[in-house]
Amino acid sequence: ETDAKRNASNVDNAIEDNYKAALISKGLDKQSIRYASKNGVLTLKGSVKSPDQRKEAEQVADNVPNVEQVVNEIQVRR
């Protein structure tokens, strides 16, 4: 059981690291995006400047390996 938990934790850490790298490559790392992965579910929070950036942040998350679901709670600041 502890091995399973450790593996899940490692996968979640890898998801977060991969998402961070993807945000940087897309230039979205300057936005106020926070994220956390739990059991393959990547939750996005924070704020961006446009609906397009919100959508792009979600699309980037969808393409991260091992992400099973994306919960996009990012707000658009006007």
Stockholm file with secondary structure:
# STOCKHOLM 1.0

chainA/1-78         ETDAKRNASNVDNAIEDNYKAALISKGLDKQSIRYASKNGVLTLKGSVKSPDQRKEAEQVADNVPNVEQVVNEIQVRR
#=GR chainA/1-78 SS CHHHHHHHHHHHHHHHHHHHHHHHHHTGGGSEEEEEEETTEEEEEEEESSHHHHHHHHHHHHTSTTCCEEEECCEECC
#=GC SS_cons        CHHHHHHHHHHHHHHHHHHHHHHHHHTGGGSEEEEEEETTEEEEEEEESSHHHHHHHHHHHHTSTTCCEEEECCEECC
//
